[in-house]
Amino acid sequence: MSRLVLACLIFVVCQIARAEDFPSRPVRVVVANPPGGTADLIGRLLAKKLGEMWQQSVIVDNRGGGSGAIGTDLVAKAIPNGYTLLVSAPGPITTNAILFGKLPYDPIKDLAPVTLIGFIPSLLMIGPTVPSKSIAELVALAKAKPGKLNYASSGLGNPSHLHGAMFSKAAGIDIVHVPYKGGGPALIDLLAGHVEIMFNPVPAMLPFVQSSRLRALAVTSTQRLAVIPNVPIMAESGFPQIGSTAWYGVLAPAKISKPLLRKLHTDFVSALAAPEIREALVSGGAELVSSSPEQFAEFIRRETAEARELLKVSGAKRE
């Protein structure tokens, strides 16, 4: 046996051994948004379950800013040993590069997809200062007050931005985009009446709808949700083109070893199958869809191409 072959065998055995021993210390799950948004909710649910499975601390590290670029770049530049991971919405992975032109990281080259988590529809919400009880009434109000109503988003290029831009264009209304550093801060201002309109994924918004602190006018799913059956889908309200759902996924730094990537994939899929996680997300309209790293990588490539077209259609742009 040649020295080269022997060295390769030793390297592979060491990589497998490291994967089997993982984790031997706390793991950091980065969420590229402030607390309170859907990615944060998902990250905390997974961190709790993985902590139980691994018998190690799994810490959620909220790194908002730059429309998700700051937290995503942190993971992209981390040591690829599995101890720094990312739970992400599509913005930092697919649309940011199109909107901003240049990022401090390459979403394809610098990140290794672990698994897709699933798809979550959004609610079209209005705050307490808006009297509208339907989309038709909201459109009439916006037309009567052009440029006076604001719609919040969790950041440029995120689904809440694209949905708002598409709604504005399709309805022929002039509403002003106000981007935030995450869904949590945007939600706070919506509740306080500082902004009037917001699209945001269902799980994070559901408690505020059920407590009547916010009014849901429509949902972007293909059918009504059992948990809020009186809320129509966008198509029923005359906007079938606004029916997309946001996806969420787990990524690691590129160059992570294949054995460790496989272990992470297996463990995250197991965590997603836990009844308490499924109940928390599915009850909010989520469709949980785990995938292999290869399938997730191909999905990201397709989504990036589709995002380019969606940005053109929506009229969303960098402010």
C-alpha positions in Angstrom: 0.0 0.0 0.0 1.4 3.4 -1.0 2.0 6.1 1.5 -0.5 8.3 -0.3 -3.3 5.7 -0.1 -2.5 5.0 3.5 -2.6 8.7 4.3 -6.0 9.0 2.6 -7.3 6.1 4.6 -6.1 7.6 7.8 -7.7 10.9 6.9 -11.1 9.3 6.1 -11.0 7.2 9.3 -10.2 10.4 11.4 -13.1 12.3 9.7 -15.6 9.5 10.5 -14.3 9.3 14.1 -14.8 13.1 14.5 -18.3 12.9 13.1 -19.2 10.1 15.6 -17.8 12.0 18.5 -19.7 15.2 17.5 -20.6 17.3 19.5 -18.3 17.3 22.4 -18.9 20.9 23.3 -21.7 23.5 22.8 -23.0 24.1 19.3 -24.0 27.6 18.0 -27.0 28.0 15.7 -26.9 31.4 14.0 -30.1 33.1 13.1 -29.4 36.1 10.8 -32.3 38.1 12.3 -33.1 39.6 15.7 -35.3 37.6 18.1 -39.0 37.3 17.4 -39.2 36.3 13.8 -40.0 32.9 12.2 -36.4 31.9 11.6 -35.7 32.6 15.3 -38.7 30.5 16.3 -37.5 27.6 14.2 -34.0 28.0 15.4 -35.0 27.8 19.1 -37.3 24.9 18.6 -34.5 22.9 16.9 -31.9 24.0 19.4 -33.9 22.8 22.3 -34.5 19.4 20.7 -31.0 18.9 19.4 -29.7 19.9 22.9 -31.7 17.0 24.3 -30.5 14.6 21.6 -26.8 15.5 21.8 -26.8 16.2 25.6 -24.9 19.4 24.8 -25.9 23.0 24.9 -27.2 24.3 21.6 -27.1 28.1 21.7 -29.1 30.4 19.3 -27.0 33.4 18.3 -29.2 36.1 16.7 -27.0 38.2 14.3 -29.3 40.6 12.5 -28.4 43.3 10.0 -27.5 43.7 6.3 -30.8 41.9 5.3 -29.3 38.7 6.9 -25.9 39.1 5.4 -24.1 39.7 8.7 -25.1 36.5 10.3 -24.8 34.5 7.1 -21.3 35.8 6.5 -20.3 34.8 10.1 -21.3 31.1 9.3 -19.7 31.2 5.8 -16.3 32.2 7.4 -16.6 29.9 10.4 -14.4 26.8 10.9 -16.2 23.9 9.1 -16.3 21.7 12.2 -20.1 21.6 12.8 -20.1 23.9 15.8 -21.4 26.9 13.9 -24.5 26.4 11.8 -27.1 28.6 10.2 -30.9 28.5 10.1 -31.9 30.7 7.2 -34.9 32.1 5.3 -34.4 32.5 1.5 -33.3 36.2 1.5 -29.6 35.8 2.4 -29.2 32.7 0.2 -31.1 33.5 -3.0 -32.3 37.1 -3.4 -29.6 39.2 -1.6 -27.0 38.6 -4.3 -29.4 39.7 -7.0 -30.5 42.9 -5.1 -27.2 44.0 -3.7 -24.9 42.7 -6.5 -22.0 41.8 -4.2 -22.0 40.1 -0.8 -19.2 39.3 1.6 -19.9 35.6 1.0 -20.9 33.4 -1.9 -24.1 31.6 -1.0 -23.2 28.7 -3.3 -19.5 28.3 -2.7 -19.2 29.3 0.9 -22.1 27.4 2.5 -22.9 23.7 2.6 -26.7 22.9 2.6 -27.6 20.4 5.3 -31.4 20.1 5.0 -34.5 21.9 3.9 -36.8 22.5 6.8 -40.0 23.3 5.0 -42.3 25.9 3.5 -44.4 28.4 5.5 -47.1 30.7 4.2 -47.5 34.3 5.3 -50.3 36.4 6.6 -51.2 39.8 5.2 -51.6 41.7 8.5 -52.8 45.2 9.4 -52.1 47.0 12.6 -54.5 48.5 15.1 -54.7 51.9 13.4 -56.2 50.5 10.2 -60.0 50.0 10.1 -60.1 47.8 7.0 -61.8 44.4 7.4 -60.9 43.0 4.0 -58.3 43.4 1.3 -60.8 45.3 -0.8 -61.3 47.8 2.0 -57.5 48.1 2.5 -56.9 48.7 -1.3 -59.7 51.4 -1.2 -58.0 53.1 1.8 -54.6 53.0 0.1 -56.0 54.5 -3.0 -57.6 57.3 -1.0 -54.3 58.0 0.7 -51.5 57.4 -1.8 -48.1 57.2 -0.2 -49.5 57.5 3.3 -49.6 53.8 4.3 -46.4 51.9 5.1 -45.7 48.2 4.8 -43.0 46.6 6.9 -40.6 43.9 5.9 -38.0 41.8 7.7 -35.4 43.1 5.3 -34.7 43.7 1.6 -35.2 40.7 -0.5 -37.0 38.6 2.1 -40.5 37.2 1.4 -42.2 40.0 3.4 -40.6 42.5 1.1 -41.4 40.6 -2.1 -45.0 40.0 -1.1 -45.5 43.6 -0.2 -44.1 44.8 -3.5 -46.2 42.3 -5.5 -49.3 43.4 -3.6 -48.6 47.1 -4.2 -48.0 46.5 -7.9 -51.0 44.1 -8.4 -53.4 46.3 -6.5 -52.2 49.5 -8.2 -51.6 51.2 -4.9 -48.8 53.4 -3.6 -47.6 52.0 -0.2 -44.2 52.7 1.2 -41.7 49.9 2.0 -40.1 50.2 5.4 -37.4 47.5 5.8 -36.3 46.3 9.3 -33.4 44.1 10.5 -35.8 41.2 11.1 -39.4 40.2 11.5 -39.3 40.8 15.3 -38.6 44.5 15.2 -41.0 44.9 12.3 -43.7 43.2 14.3 -43.2 45.4 17.3 -43.7 48.5 15.1 -46.8 47.0 13.5 -48.3 46.3 16.9 -47.5 49.9 18.0 -49.1 51.4 14.9 -45.9 52.9 13.5 -46.4 50.9 10.3 -49.8 49.8 8.9 -49.2 46.6 6.8 -47.0 43.6 6.9 -46.7 40.1 5.3 -45.1 37.7 7.7 -45.0 33.9 8.1 -47.9 32.4 10.0 -46.3 30.9 13.1 -44.8 34.1 14.4 -48.1 36.0 13.7 -50.6 33.5 14.9 -50.7 34.5 18.6 -51.4 38.1 17.7 -54.2 37.1 15.4 -55.8 34.8 17.9 -55.6 37.5 20.7 -57.1 40.1 18.2 -54.1 42.4 18.6 -53.7 42.2 14.8 -56.1 41.6 12.0 -55.3 39.0 9.3 -56.8 39.8 5.9 -55.5 36.9 3.9 -52.9 34.1 3.8 -50.6 33.2 1.0 -51.3 29.4 1.2 -53.2 27.5 -1.5 -56.0 26.7 0.8 -57.4 28.1 4.1 -55.6 27.1 7.3 -57.5 25.0 9.8 -56.2 27.0 12.7 -57.6 30.3 11.2 -60.4 29.1 8.9 -62.1 32.5 8.6 -59.0 34.1 6.9 -59.3 33.8 3.1 -56.3 32.9 0.8 -54.9 35.7 -1.4 -56.5 34.1 -4.5 -60.0 34.4 -2.9 -59.3 38.1 -2.4 -58.4 38.7 -6.1 -54.6 38.2 -5.9 -53.8 34.7 -7.1 -50.3 35.8 -8.1 -49.4 36.3 -4.4 -49.5 32.6 -3.3 -45.9 31.8 -2.6 -44.5 30.4 0.6 -41.2 31.1 2.3 -38.7 28.3 2.8 -36.3 27.7 5.6 -33.3 25.5 5.8 -30.1 24.6 7.7 -26.6 25.3 6.3 -23.1 24.8 7.5 -19.7 26.3 6.4 -18.4 24.9 3.1 -15.7 22.3 3.2 -17.3 20.5 6.2 -16.4 16.8 6.0 -18.9 14.5 4.4 -19.3 12.2 7.4 -20.1 15.2 9.6 -22.5 16.7 7.1 -24.3 13.3 7.0 -24.5 13.2 10.8 -25.9 16.8 10.9 -28.4 16.0 8.3 -29.6 12.8 10.1 -29.8 14.6 13.4 -31.7 17.7 12.1 -34.2 15.5 10.2 -34.7 13.5 13.4 -35.3 16.7 15.4 -37.8 17.9 12.8 -39.7 14.7 13.1 -40.2 15.2 16.9 -44.0 15.6 17.7 -43.6 18.8 19.6 -41.7 20.5 16.7 -44.2 19.2 14.1 -47.1 20.4 16.2 -45.6 23.9 16.7 -44.9 24.4 13.0 -47.6 22.4 11.2 -50.3 24.1 13.3 -49.1 27.4 11.9 -49.5 26.2 8.3 -46.0 24.9 7.8 -45.2 22.1 5.4 -42.2 20.3 6.8 -40.0 18.8 4.0 -36.6 17.5 4.9 -34.2 16.8 2.1 -30.7 15.4 1.5 -27.8 17.9 1.3 -27.6 17.3 -2.5 -31.3 17.8 -2.9 -31.2 21.0 -0.9 -28.2 22.3 -2.9 -30.1 21.7 -6.2 -33.2 23.4 -4.7 -31.2 26.5 -3.8 -29.9 26.7 -7.4 -33.4 26.5 -8.8 -34.7 29.0 -6.2 -32.0 31.5 -7.1 -32.9 31.4 -10.8 -36.6 31.8 -9.9 -35.9 34.6 -7.5 -34.4 36.6 -10.3 -37.6 36.4 -12.2 -39.7 37.0 -9.1 -37.8 40.2 -8.4 -38.6 41.5 -11.9 -42.3 40.6 -11.6 -42.7 42.1 -8.1 -41.0 45.3 -8.9 -39.0 45.0 -5.6 -35.8 46.9 -5.6 -33.0 48.1 -3.4 -34.0 51.3 -1.7 
